[in-house]
Amino acid sequence: METQGLVSMTDEAQLRWMALGDTTRRPAVVMLHGGPGLPDYLGDVAAMVADLAPVYRYDQRGTGRSPWRGRHSLARHVDDLAELLDAWDVSKAVLIGHSYGTNLATRFCLAPSDRVAAMLLMCGPFVGDWRSGDRAERDRRMSAAQQERLRALEELPDRTEEQEVELLTLAWFTDHADPELG
């Protein structure tokens, strides 16, 4: 049975969460989706695990059913995870992170946190200076106008939801295939 709710963070942001399985069992599993900027997409994976342990998922701030509010940073996302664990009355969890979720899980573990029972990291973590090569390849695949628009959006101190969608589309569309080879 899936339950869901909304939790208010200390900075007044509200995060939508879902739980599957018997939430009285421990340790709980928390699945951390990628992005940032993508809503939770791990429901099918949660269903595979829910007979073994309760599985919690949530839409990180600014994604899915969690409205954009406040400043986004890894530190804020780490705080969000700690506050959610408190709201769920989960003292220690197994973290399963995918893509950006691996960075979040790792940062949470290093916070320091004695609240991590174990971690499974999928498609990450991103270590070293991986961004320079990634951005150079992204720029190679973009037109000059797309590069200019992306930089303009990145420099905005506050973005509307539409601007955020445009920024993420520009930042990620080149990840899928080189038009010459795809």
N, C-alpha and C positions, 0 to 999 in steps of 0.2 A: 504494500500500500504506500502510495506517495503522499507526503504532506508537504505543505509549502507555507511560506510566510514572508514577512517583511520585517527587517531589523533596522532600527535607527542607530547610526554610528554617533560617536561623540561629537563629530563636526556637523551633525544633523543630516548627513546623507542617508538615504535609505537603500538597503540592499535586499533584493529578492532572493530567497533561497528555496531549495527543494531537498527533501530527505526521502530515502527509499529504504525499506526494511525496518527491522525492529530497533528503534532508536534508543532502547534501554541497554542494548548490548555494547560491549567495549572490547577492543578499541574501535572507535569509529573511523571510517575512511572519509577523507575530504578530497574531492576531485577539483583540480584547478585548471580551468580552460585557458587556451591561448589567447593571444591578442597582443597587448591590450586593445580592446575595441571590438572583440568578437563576443557575442553572447554565449552562454553555456551550450555546448553541443555534445556533452558526454553522457546523456541520458541512456543511450543504448549500452554503453560500457557499464554504467552504474547498475543496470538491470542484471548484468552478468555477475556482479559481485554481491548484490544485496542479500542473497541467501547466506552469505558468509559473515557479513558485518553490515551495520547501518552505513549508508552512503549519503553524504551531504554534498550538495553542489550549490553554486550561487552564481548569479550574474554579477561580475565585477562592476564597480561603479562606472557609469557611463555606457553600459552595454545592456542589451536585452531589456529586461523589466526593472533595471536599477538605473534611475535617472542620473544624468551627469550633474555632479555637484562637487564643489571644492577642487582643490589642486590635486592633480594626479602625479604620483611618484611611487617608486617601489616602496619607500618607507610608509606611505599612506596605505598602500595595498597590504603590507605586512600588518599594520595596525588593524585594518579591516578584518583580516583573517583572525587575529587574536580576539577581536571583539565578537566576531561570529562564533568562535569556539566558546566564549563565555556565554553568549545568548543560547547556544545549543546545550550548555552544561557538559561540554566535552573537555576534559582535562588534558587528554593526550590523544593524538590522532595519527593515523597513517595518511600521509599526503601523497596523492598521485597527481603529478603535474604534466601537462602537455604543452610543448613549445614555450610561450611566455610563462605558463604555469610552472615550468621547471625553475625559472629564475625566481619566481615568487616563493616556491617551496624552499629553495636553497637559502634565499634571504631570510625567510621565516626561521629556518633551522639555525642560522647563524646570528640571530637577533640579540642575544642568545636565547634559545628556547628549549626548555625541558618538556615541551608539549608535543614533541614529535616522537612517535613510536617507531616509525619507519618511513622511508620515502621510495617512490618509484618515479623516475624521471624519464619521460618519453620525448624524443625529438628536441633535445637540449641537454644540458645547459649550454649557453653561449659563453665561451670563455675566451680570454685574450682579446685582441683587437680584431674581432670578426666584422665589426661595423664598417670599417674603411673599405674593405673589399666588397662587402654587400652593397654599400651605397654607390661605389664606383660602377658596379655592374648595373644597378638600378638606373643610374644616370645614363649609362650607355644605351639602355633600352627605352629611354624616354625622349620625347621631343624637347626642344629648348623651351617651348611654351609650357609644357607639362612640368618641367623642372622649375621654371619661374613661379608657376602657380603653387606648386608644393611648398616652395620656400616661403612664399607670401603667407600661406596658411599656417605654416609652422611658426612664423614670427608673431602671429596674432596672440595677444595676451589672453583673450577669451574668444572661444569659438562657439557658434551656434551648433545645434545638432546636425544641420545640413552641411555646415562647413567641416565638421568632424568626419562625417561620412565621406565627403569629397577628399579630405586629407588622407584618410585610410585607404580609399580606393586608389589614389595616386601613389601612395607609399607602397602598396602591396600588389598592384596589378602585374607588375613585372616579375613577381615571384612565380607565376604560373607557367609560363613558357616563353622562350625566345621566339618572337614572331617569325624569324627566319627558319627556325627548326621545328616549331610547335605544330 
